[in-house]
Amino acid sequence: MHSLVFLCARRLLSHRPTARRALDLLPAELYPVLFRAAFLDERTLALRDLVGTWPFPVLSFQRLLAHCRCGPHALLGEKPSKLCVQAVILAVVAHLCRALEEPCGDASESRCRLRLLDMTGLQDDDTDRGPQWMSLWSGTVALAKACIEVSKHQTECLKRDSKRRKGPSGASAARRAVGVEVRADLFVNGTSFSVLRDALRTAADGPLRLKCRDFHAEELSVAGTVSLLESLEPSGVRRVDLRFNNLGLAGLCAVLPHLARFTDLLSLKLPYSNVNVRRLAAGTDAGLRCLAAQLGRLPRLKELNLGSSRLSGKLGQLLGDLQSPLESLELAFCYLLPGDFAFLSQSLHAPALKKLDLSGHDFSENLLRPLRHLLEETSPSLLHLDLMECRLTDARLEALLPALCRCSRLRCLGLFGNPLSASGLKTLLRQTVVLPDLCLVIYPYPVDCYVLEPLRPSSGWLLEDAVDEERFAAVSAELCRMLVSSGRANAVWTASFCRHGALDYFAL
């Protein structure tokens, strides 16, 4: 339920002429609630007025919007309005362009005191996103274009000043020193590479300075990736996510030395990097030693994602130079061997891991015992476990349950894509009710809910189209009844994998 102040703010903003006049009279303390109301109702002109006269040095999306709920979603949440975010960016551009035109001490100086715009936290994992929502990619492009526009305006102002100094009067008033720092999470691919590269180069000394927190890049060359990493201001970068870049071992060895300058780096994601140690290629061992050495030069690293890299038998060599324990390790579809699990179980990482993704491994008898041992070693700290598409049958899962139930802090368990039956899922539920924090289980469509006999696990039993909806609804209802009767009605058990993505490390 909204407060009376919030409802009054919405009413005031519904008539823009009145609201514009009122801004000169209202105390600064009311600006945050006015901003929230304008964002909720998508009053873009009101947002531009508010930002143009913002009375505080900081405007943070997270502080203003993340905890302000309307209905089931937070205002910022997973669906930030594109029009509203663009309105804020345009207002900052307009403020800086006006300030660049004003000489020092001019009486017409803007009331705006903004020095830091914090846009971090714009989520980009919503499968239902439409064109009205601001994606991380489109937000990055909008900010890059804004930096370039303000920089061009500054250049034009300096040219005019230079001409005036050369004119008859021989002097002109000094310009005010203005500047706004923008903190944001950036997402770039081949389409947006050029505009972001230009923005980072011009923004370094420009009035609108772009500072990155989380950097995501897809489908870039080694040279392009290095170019952008070198252009980022190093302080404050906490994550680098390089995926689908087809870098290979040689490319990673060329890129990773440029990460050492990011002294705040906590998370490194390198999935789908085309690393395959099973190829008997010349230089593979040297490349692994180089990669391991570069990882060892990241002293604060807490999260590492090497998903879809074929690392069979080489995990110890790759992680051996790390000086501090990892808290999140994603090794999905990495073709690990028993020796890799043995290394991980005995490593400094095991008792510190909060998140572990081992999806895509065949946990038959060959790997089942090493997995049980690893779960026992990670049990004191583990919060999130993904074992999706691991060919876990009812019997294999039951063999894992004693170790799984020792993970007393477990919150999320991903089992989607395993050939489990309805009976196996009920056994899982009955056994895991002892885990007090387990609030999300993503389970597979039971094999006995398929219309036809399911195909081999690697071929087609994952297909939702083959599920008998009536049978599946009955199983889902039974699981819900079991949760209620066990006093765990608030726990979510679902087969909707796309709607419940993996928890981010920074949200653990």
Backbone torsions as a table, in degrees:
resi	resn	phi	psi	omega
1	MET	NA	134.1	-177.9
2	HIS	-78.4	150.7	178.0
3	SER	-76.1	164.4	178.7
4	LEU	-63.9	-37.0	178.6
5	VAL	-63.0	-41.5	-179.9
6	PHE	-65.0	-42.5	179.4
7	LEU	-64.5	-37.9	177.1
8	CYS	-66.2	-38.5	178.4
9	ALA	-63.1	-42.0	178.0
10	ARG	-62.5	-40.0	-179.9
11	ARG	-65.7	-43.2	-179.9
12	LEU	-62.2	-44.2	-176.3
13	LEU	-71.9	-13.7	179.3
14	SER	-70.0	-14.9	177.3
15	HIS	-124.3	94.8	-169.7
16	ARG	-59.4	-44.2	-179.2
17	PRO	-56.3	-42.0	178.6
18	THR	-66.0	-42.3	-179.1
19	ALA	-63.5	-40.2	-179.6
20	ARG	-62.7	-42.9	179.1
21	ARG	-67.2	-34.7	-176.6
22	ALA	-69.4	-25.9	-177.5
23	LEU	-61.2	-28.1	178.4
24	ASP	-72.8	-16.6	-174.7
25	LEU	-110.6	-23.7	-174.6
26	LEU	-75.4	144.7	176.6
27	PRO	-69.1	154.7	-177.4
28	ALA	-60.6	-28.7	-176.7
29	GLU	-61.6	-19.8	-178.8
30	LEU	-88.1	-10.0	-177.5
31	TYR	-60.8	-43.7	179.9
32	PRO	-59.0	-43.6	-179.2
33	VAL	-70.0	-33.7	175.0
34	LEU	-65.2	-39.3	178.4
35	PHE	-63.1	-44.7	179.2
36	ARG	-62.1	-42.4	-179.9
37	ALA	-65.5	-41.5	179.1
38	ALA	-65.4	-38.4	179.6
39	PHE	-67.4	-41.4	-179.3
40	LEU	-62.6	-43.2	-176.7
41	ASP	-92.2	6.1	179.6
42	GLU	53.2	45.9	176.1
43	ARG	-90.7	85.6	-171.7
44	THR	-67.0	-36.9	179.0
45	LEU	-66.6	-38.1	177.0
46	ALA	-65.5	-38.2	177.3
47	LEU	-61.5	-41.9	179.5
48	ARG	-64.6	-38.4	176.9
49	ASP	-64.0	-43.1	-178.0
50	LEU	-65.2	-46.9	-179.7
51	VAL	-66.1	-36.3	179.9
52	GLY	-65.4	-18.5	177.9
53	THR	-125.1	24.0	-174.9
54	TRP	-57.5	123.5	-172.2
55	PRO	-89.4	2.4	-177.4
56	PHE	-115.4	157.1	178.5
57	PRO	-73.5	-19.0	-175.9
58	VAL	-124.0	136.8	169.1
59	LEU	-126.8	109.1	-175.8
60	SER	-113.4	120.6	177.0
61	PHE	-58.6	-44.1	-177.0
62	GLN	-62.5	-46.6	-177.7
63	ARG	-66.4	-37.9	-174.9
64	LEU	-81.1	-33.9	-167.2
65	LEU	-119.4	-27.6	-169.8
66	ALA	-62.8	-31.1	-176.3
67	HIS	-106.6	9.2	177.9
68	CYS	-99.0	108.0	-172.9
69	ARG	-100.2	142.6	173.7
70	CYS	-133.9	108.1	-173.6
71	GLY	72.4	-144.0	-175.5
72	PRO	-82.4	-8.0	-173.3
73	HIS	-119.6	148.6	169.9
74	ALA	-73.1	155.2	-178.9
75	LEU	-60.3	-39.9	178.6
76	LEU	-83.2	-61.8	173.1
77	GLY	37.9	-137.2	-177.0
78	GLU	-97.0	-6.8	-173.5
79	LYS	-132.1	69.2	176.2
80	PRO	-69.4	134.8	-178.8
81	SER	-66.6	128.1	179.6
82	LYS	-62.0	-42.7	-178.0
83	LEU	-63.0	-40.4	-178.5
84	CYS	-69.4	-44.2	179.4
85	VAL	-63.9	-42.4	177.4
86	GLN	-62.2	-38.2	179.5
87	ALA	-62.2	-40.8	178.9
88	VAL	-64.6	-44.9	179.9
89	ILE	-62.2	-45.2	179.9
90	LEU	-63.2	-35.2	179.0
91	ALA	-66.7	-39.0	177.7
92	VAL	-66.2	-41.8	177.5
93	VAL	-60.3	-46.3	-179.7
94	ALA	-62.3	-41.1	178.7
95	HIS	-61.6	-45.7	-178.6
96	LEU	-67.8	-38.9	178.5
97	CYS	-64.4	-40.6	176.1
98	ARG	-63.1	-44.6	-177.8
99	ALA	-64.0	-35.4	177.9
100	LEU	-65.9	-25.9	-179.8
101	GLU	-81.8	-19.0	-172.5
102	GLU	-91.1	131.9	174.2
103	PRO	-71.5	161.5	-177.7
104	CYS	-59.5	130.7	175.8
105	GLY	79.7	8.0	-179.9
106	ASP	-62.6	136.6	-178.0
107	ALA	-67.3	-20.6	-178.6
108	SER	-84.9	9.6	-176.5
109	GLU	-54.8	138.9	-176.7
110	SER	-64.5	151.3	175.6
111	ARG	-73.8	-14.5	-174.7
112	CYS	-61.8	128.3	179.8
113	ARG	-112.0	12.4	-173.3
114	LEU	-64.6	130.1	176.0
115	ARG	-127.1	-19.9	-179.3
116	LEU	-139.5	120.6	173.4
117	LEU	-108.2	113.4	-178.1
118	ASP	-102.3	105.7	-178.9
119	MET	-107.4	15.6	178.6
120	THR	-66.7	151.0	176.4
121	GLY	100.9	2.3	175.2
122	LEU	-71.0	111.5	-174.3
123	GLN	-76.5	154.7	-177.3
124	ASP	-140.5	35.6	-177.4
125	ASP	-123.8	23.4	-177.4
126	ASP	-92.3	117.5	-177.7
127	THR	-71.4	-17.7	-179.1
128	ASP	-96.7	15.2	-177.4
129	ARG	-62.7	135.2	177.3
130	GLY	-114.6	-178.4	-177.2
131	PRO	-66.1	-15.9	-179.5
132	GLN	-81.3	-7.8	-177.5
133	TRP	-103.9	146.2	-179.0
134	MET	-85.4	115.0	176.4
135	SER	-84.6	166.4	178.7
136	LEU	-63.9	-37.3	179.6
137	TRP	-65.3	-49.7	-177.9
138	SER	-67.9	-31.9	175.5
139	GLY	-66.4	-38.4	177.6
140	THR	-63.6	-44.1	179.7
141	VAL	-63.5	-42.8	179.7
142	ALA	-61.8	-42.8	178.6
143	LEU	-67.0	-40.7	179.8
144	ALA	-62.0	-44.7	179.1
145	LYS	-64.7	-35.6	178.2
146	ALA	-64.7	-43.1	178.3
147	CYS	-60.0	-43.4	-179.0
148	ILE	-66.1	-41.0	-179.8
149	GLU	-63.0	-45.5	-179.2
150	VAL	-66.7	-38.7	178.5
151	SER	-62.9	-41.7	177.2
152	LYS	-63.0	-40.0	179.4
153	HIS	-65.5	-38.9	177.1
154	GLN	-61.9	-43.0	179.0
155	THR	-60.9	-42.4	178.7
156	GLU	-63.6	-40.4	178.8
157	CYS	-64.3	-41.4	179.5
158	LEU	-65.4	-36.9	177.6
159	LYS	-64.6	-42.3	178.8
160	ARG	-64.5	-40.5	177.8
161	ASP	-62.3	-39.9	179.7
162	SER	-63.5	-40.4	178.8
163	LYS	-66.6	-38.3	180.0
164	ARG	-65.2	-39.9	179.8
165	ARG	-64.0	-28.2	179.0
166	LYS	-86.1	-8.4	-177.9
167	GLY	-78.9	-172.8	-175.7
168	PRO	-59.8	-37.2	-176.9
169	SER	-73.3	-28.5	175.4
170	GLY	74.1	7.9	-179.1
171	ALA	-155.1	159.5	173.7
172	SER	-149.6	159.4	-179.0
173	ALA	-68.8	145.2	179.6
174	ALA	-70.7	147.1	177.9
175	ARG	-81.5	149.4	175.9
176	ARG	-70.2	140.2	173.5
177	ALA	-77.1	113.3	-176.9
178	VAL	-125.1	155.9	176.9
179	GLY	-179.2	143.3	174.9
180	VAL	-130.6	128.7	175.0
181	GLU	-91.3	132.9	177.2
182	VAL	-113.2	120.4	174.4
183	ARG	-100.6	129.1	-175.3
184	ALA	-152.7	159.7	167.9
185	ASP	-91.5	131.2	-172.6
186	LEU	-113.4	138.0	176.1
187	PHE	-127.5	125.4	-175.9
188	VAL	-135.0	144.3	171.0
189	ASN	-136.3	-169.5	-176.8
190	GLY	-60.2	-31.1	-178.4
191	THR	-70.3	-37.5	-174.8
192	SER	-103.4	3.9	-175.5
193	PHE	-56.9	-49.2	-173.3
194	SER	-63.0	-44.0	-176.3
195	VAL	-68.9	-36.8	178.3
196	LEU	-70.9	-40.3	177.9
197	ARG	-58.5	-46.9	180.0
198	ASP	-63.8	-39.3	-179.3
199	ALA	-65.4	-43.8	-179.6
200	LEU	-64.6	-34.8	179.3
201	ARG	-71.8	-39.7	-177.7
202	THR	-81.0	-27.9	-174.5
203	ALA	-79.1	-14.9	-176.1
204	ALA	-54.9	-42.0	-179.6
205	ASP	-118.3	14.2	-176.3
206	GLY	-91.5	174.1	-179.7
207	PRO	-68.0	-28.6	178.4
208	LEU	-109.6	105.1	-172.3
209	ARG	-102.3	121.6	-176.4
210	LEU	-93.9	121.2	-178.4
211	LYS	-123.5	127.0	-172.1
212	CYS	-96.2	141.1	172.2
213	ARG	-101.8	-58.3	177.2
214	ASP	-116.6	125.4	-177.1
215	PHE	-110.8	120.6	179.8
216	HIS	-118.4	129.3	179.6
217	ALA	-136.4	135.5	178.5
218	GLU	-128.3	142.8	170.3
219	GLU	54.6	45.6	176.0
220	LEU	-112.2	154.3	175.3
221	SER	-74.7	168.8	175.8
222	VAL	-59.8	-46.2	-178.3
223	ALA	-63.9	-41.4	179.3
224	GLY	-65.2	-41.9	179.0
225	THR	-62.3	-46.6	179.6
226	VAL	-62.0	-41.2	-179.5
227	SER	-58.3	-44.6	-179.1
228	LEU	-72.0	-41.3	179.2
229	LEU	-60.5	-39.2	179.5
230	GLU	-70.0	-24.2	-178.5
231	SER	-85.4	-16.3	-179.8
232	LEU	-74.8	140.7	171.2
233	GLU	-68.7	125.8	-170.0
234	PRO	-67.7	-35.4	-176.3
235	SER	-69.0	136.8	176.1
236	GLY	93.4	-11.8	178.3
237	VAL	-77.1	114.1	-177.2
238	ARG	-104.8	-18.7	-179.6
239	ARG	-141.8	139.6	169.0
240	VAL	-124.8	123.5	-176.7
241	ASP	-122.5	106.7	-178.8
242	LEU	-116.2	104.6	-176.5
243	ARG	-129.5	154.3	-179.7
244	PHE	56.0	30.7	-178.4
245	ASN	-98.6	-5.8	175.4
246	ASN	53.1	40.7	-174.2
247	LEU	-74.0	-35.5	-175.7
248	GLY	70.8	174.8	-179.9
249	LEU	-60.0	-44.0	-178.4
250	ALA	-63.9	-41.3	179.8
251	GLY	-66.4	-41.5	177.8
252	LEU	-63.4	-38.5	178.6
253	CYS	-67.1	-25.3	176.8
254	ALA	-81.3	-30.3	-175.1
255	VAL	-86.8	-43.9	-170.4
256	LEU	-61.3	-30.9	176.2
257	PRO	-58.2	-23.4	-179.0
258	HIS	-81.4	-2.4	177.6
259	LEU	-89.2	-15.9	-176.1
260	ALA	-62.0	-26.2	-179.6
261	ARG	-73.5	-14.4	178.9
262	PHE	-87.5	85.6	-173.0
263	THR	-70.7	-14.1	178.5
264	ASP	-98.9	7.0	-173.8
265	LEU	-66.3	122.2	179.5
266	LEU	-112.0	-26.3	-172.4
267	SER	-130.0	131.7	177.0
268	LEU	-131.6	120.4	-179.2
269	LYS	-116.9	123.2	-177.0
270	LEU	-131.4	42.9	-178.4
271	PRO	-73.3	155.3	177.5
272	TYR	55.1	46.8	-177.9
273	SER	-98.5	6.5	177.2
274	ASN	62.3	47.3	174.2
275	VAL	-104.7	126.2	-178.5
276	ASN	-143.8	99.5	-178.5
277	VAL	-75.8	-9.4	-179.3
278	ARG	-79.7	-13.3	172.3
279	ARG	-77.1	129.9	-179.5
280	LEU	-84.2	66.8	-178.2
281	ALA	-100.3	146.2	177.8
282	ALA	-63.2	136.8	177.1
283	GLY	90.3	-0.2	-178.2
284	THR	-63.6	-48.2	-179.8
285	ASP	-63.2	-40.4	177.9
286	ALA	-64.6	-39.4	178.2
287	GLY	-64.5	-40.8	177.4
288	LEU	-64.6	-40.5	178.1
289	ARG	-63.9	-39.9	178.5
290	CYS	-64.3	-45.5	-179.2
291	LEU	-63.5	-42.8	178.8
292	ALA	-62.1	-40.8	179.8
293	ALA	-64.4	-40.2	-179.7
294	GLN	-67.7	-39.6	176.1
295	LEU	-62.9	-35.5	179.0
296	GLY	-67.5	-14.9	178.6
297	ARG	-91.7	11.1	177.0
298	LEU	-110.9	84.0	-167.9
299	PRO	-66.2	-22.9	-176.2
300	ARG	-101.1	5.2	-174.3
301	LEU	-60.1	127.6	179.5
302	LYS	-122.2	-20.1	-179.8
303	GLU	-129.0	134.5	179.0
304	LEU	-139.4	128.6	178.1
305	ASN	-120.5	115.8	178.1
306	LEU	-118.9	27.4	-174.8
307	GLY	-52.7	141.0	178.1
308	SER	65.2	20.4	169.5
309	SER	-98.2	131.5	-179.5
310	ARG	-83.9	100.8	-170.6
311	LEU	-112.4	20.7	-172.8
312	SER	-46.1	115.0	175.2
313	GLY	78.6	1.8	-173.8
314	LYS	-116.9	7.3	-175.4
315	LEU	-63.3	-41.9	179.5
316	GLY	-62.0	-41.7	178.8
317	GLN	-64.8	-38.1	-175.5
318	LEU	-73.0	-37.4	-176.1
319	LEU	-99.3	2.4	-172.3
320	GLY	-67.1	-22.8	-177.3
321	ASP	-92.5	-3.2	-180.0
322	LEU	-67.1	132.2	-174.5
323	GLN	-91.7	-19.6	-179.9
324	SER	-131.2	155.8	-174.5
325	PRO	-71.1	142.4	172.2
326	LEU	-78.4	149.6	176.2
327	GLU	-110.0	-14.9	176.9
328	SER	-140.1	125.8	-177.8
329	LEU	-136.5	118.5	-179.2
330	GLU	-113.1	116.0	-176.2
331	LEU	-129.3	38.8	-178.8
332	ALA	-64.7	134.8	176.4
333	PHE	54.9	44.4	-179.4
334	CYS	-102.8	3.6	175.6
335	TYR	55.0	46.9	-178.2
336	LEU	-72.7	154.1	179.5
337	LEU	-110.2	166.2	178.3
338	PRO	-52.7	-35.5	179.0
339	GLY	-64.4	-32.9	177.3
340	ASP	-66.1	-41.4	178.2
341	PHE	-67.1	-37.7	178.1
342	ALA	-62.2	-44.1	177.0
343	PHE	-58.8	-48.4	-175.4
344	LEU	-64.1	-38.7	179.9
345	SER	-63.5	-33.5	-177.2
346	GLN	-94.5	-1.7	-174.2
347	SER	-82.7	169.4	176.2
348	LEU	-69.8	-13.0	-177.0
349	HIS	-78.5	-36.2	-170.9
350	ALA	-51.6	-52.7	-176.9
351	PRO	-73.8	-3.9	-178.8
352	ALA	-106.8	-10.8	-172.9
353	LEU	-67.7	127.1	173.8
354	LYS	-101.0	-28.6	-178.7
355	LYS	-133.3	132.4	-178.7
356	LEU	-140.9	125.2	178.7
357	ASP	-120.0	112.1	178.7
358	LEU	-120.7	28.2	-178.6
359	SER	-59.8	152.6	173.4
360	GLY	84.3	5.6	177.2
361	HIS	-99.9	148.6	-179.6
362	ASP	-89.5	97.7	-177.4
363	PHE	-87.9	63.5	169.4
364	SER	-81.4	-167.5	-176.0
365	GLU	-58.6	-27.7	-176.7
366	ASN	-66.2	-35.0	-176.9
367	LEU	-112.8	-10.2	-174.1
368	LEU	-64.8	-45.6	-179.9
369	ARG	-65.0	-44.0	175.1
370	PRO	-59.7	-35.2	177.8
371	LEU	-66.9	-42.2	178.6
372	ARG	-59.6	-43.3	179.7
373	HIS	-64.4	-40.1	179.4
374	LEU	-64.5	-40.9	178.6
375	LEU	-63.8	-36.6	177.0
376	GLU	-63.4	-39.2	-178.8
377	GLU	-73.5	-29.1	-178.9
378	THR	-92.3	-5.1	-172.2
379	SER	-56.7	-32.6	-178.8
380	PRO	-66.3	-24.8	-171.7
381	SER	-119.6	-17.4	-167.7
382	LEU	-66.1	126.6	178.0
383	LEU	-111.3	-31.1	-173.6
384	HIS	-137.7	125.8	-178.2
385	LEU	-131.0	126.0	175.4
386	ASP	-113.3	121.9	175.3
387	LEU	-130.9	50.8	-177.0
388	MET	-82.6	143.6	178.5
389	GLU	54.2	49.8	-177.5
390	CYS	-112.9	12.8	179.3
391	ARG	57.2	35.6	177.8
392	LEU	-80.2	115.4	174.0
393	THR	-88.4	176.3	178.2
394	ASP	-57.2	-44.5	-176.5
395	ALA	-66.0	-42.2	-179.1
396	ARG	-67.9	-39.3	177.9
397	LEU	-65.8	-39.4	178.7
398	GLU	-63.4	-34.3	177.2
399	ALA	-67.9	-26.9	179.2
400	LEU	-83.2	-19.7	-170.4
401	LEU	-57.6	-41.6	179.0
402	PRO	-57.8	-42.9	178.5
403	ALA	-70.1	-39.0	-179.7
404	LEU	-63.4	-39.3	-177.7
405	CYS	-74.7	-10.5	173.3
406	ARG	-78.9	-14.8	179.4
407	CYS	-79.9	77.0	-168.8
408	SER	-67.1	-15.9	-178.7
409	ARG	-102.4	4.8	-174.8
410	LEU	-59.4	130.5	179.3
411	ARG	-108.7	-39.8	-173.6
412	CYS	-130.5	138.0	179.5
413	LEU	-134.9	121.8	179.9
414	GLY	-107.3	118.0	-178.7
415	LEU	-127.8	15.0	-176.7
416	PHE	-59.3	142.7	174.3
417	GLY	85.0	12.3	176.5
418	ASN	-103.7	145.5	-176.9
419	PRO	-78.8	69.5	179.4
420	LEU	-99.8	150.4	177.6
421	SER	-95.6	170.6	176.0
422	ALA	-61.0	-38.7	178.3
423	SER	-63.6	-40.2	178.7
424	GLY	-63.6	-38.3	178.6
425	LEU	-67.3	-37.3	178.4
426	LYS	-67.0	-38.7	176.1
427	THR	-62.8	-42.2	177.6
428	LEU	-59.2	-44.8	-178.7
429	LEU	-64.4	-46.4	-178.5
430	ARG	-61.3	-37.4	-176.8
431	GLN	-76.5	-34.0	-172.9
432	THR	-91.5	0.3	176.1
433	VAL	-64.3	-14.4	177.9
434	VAL	-74.6	-12.3	179.2
435	LEU	-87.2	105.4	-170.0
436	PRO	-66.8	-25.4	-175.1
437	ASP	-100.5	-1.3	-177.6
438	LEU	-69.7	105.8	-174.0
439	CYS	-115.6	-9.4	-179.7
440	LEU	-143.9	122.7	173.9
441	VAL	-127.1	122.1	176.5
442	ILE	-102.2	106.4	-173.6
443	TYR	-106.3	162.7	-178.7
444	PRO	-84.0	165.4	169.2
445	TYR	-67.0	123.1	-176.4
446	PRO	-59.3	143.4	-176.9
447	VAL	-64.0	-26.3	179.5
448	ASP	-86.0	10.1	174.7
449	CYS	-107.0	8.1	178.6
450	TYR	-86.6	145.5	-179.7
451	VAL	-63.6	-45.4	178.9
452	LEU	-111.0	169.1	174.9
453	GLU	-59.3	125.1	-176.4
454	PRO	-61.5	146.3	177.7
455	LEU	-75.9	176.8	177.6
456	ARG	-55.4	145.5	-176.7
457	PRO	-51.9	-34.2	-176.9
458	SER	-82.5	-2.0	-172.0
459	SER	-112.0	-53.9	-170.5
460	GLY	-159.3	2.8	-177.5
461	TRP	-71.6	-6.3	178.5
462	LEU	-79.4	-13.9	-172.3
463	LEU	-66.2	121.4	-179.2
464	GLU	-67.9	-27.9	-177.2
465	ASP	-62.5	-24.4	-177.3
466	ALA	-87.4	3.1	-175.9
467	VAL	-85.4	136.2	172.0
468	ASP	-78.7	106.7	-172.7
469	GLU	-60.9	-35.4	-178.5
470	GLU	-67.7	-44.3	177.5
471	ARG	-63.0	-43.9	-177.7
472	PHE	-65.0	-39.5	178.2
473	ALA	-61.7	-37.6	179.2
474	ALA	-66.1	-42.2	177.4
475	VAL	-63.9	-44.3	179.5
476	SER	-60.1	-42.5	179.9
477	ALA	-64.5	-39.4	178.8
478	GLU	-64.8	-40.9	177.3
479	LEU	-63.1	-40.3	177.8
480	CYS	-62.8	-42.2	178.9
481	ARG	-63.6	-39.7	178.8
482	MET	-64.4	-38.5	178.0
483	LEU	-63.7	-43.8	-179.4
484	VAL	-63.2	-46.4	-178.1
485	SER	-67.3	-21.7	178.4
486	SER	-90.9	3.2	-178.7
487	GLY	75.4	22.3	-178.0
488	ARG	-120.5	40.3	-176.4
489	ALA	-61.3	-24.7	-178.3
490	ASN	-81.3	-12.2	179.1
491	ALA	-72.8	146.6	179.9
492	VAL	-107.8	118.3	171.5
493	TRP	-114.4	119.5	-172.2
494	THR	-147.3	153.3	172.1
495	ALA	-104.0	6.8	-179.7
496	SER	-84.8	79.7	-175.7
497	PHE	-60.9	-42.9	-174.4
498	CYS	-66.5	-26.1	-177.2
499	ARG	-89.7	-5.3	-178.4
500	HIS	-135.3	75.0	-179.7
501	GLY	-69.9	170.6	-179.7
502	ALA	-63.1	140.7	176.7
503	LEU	-64.5	136.7	176.9
504	ASP	-69.9	146.5	-179.7
505	TYR	-55.5	-40.8	-176.2
506	PHE	-74.0	-6.5	176.3
507	ALA	-101.1	-3.2	-179.0
508	LEU	-69.3	NA	NA
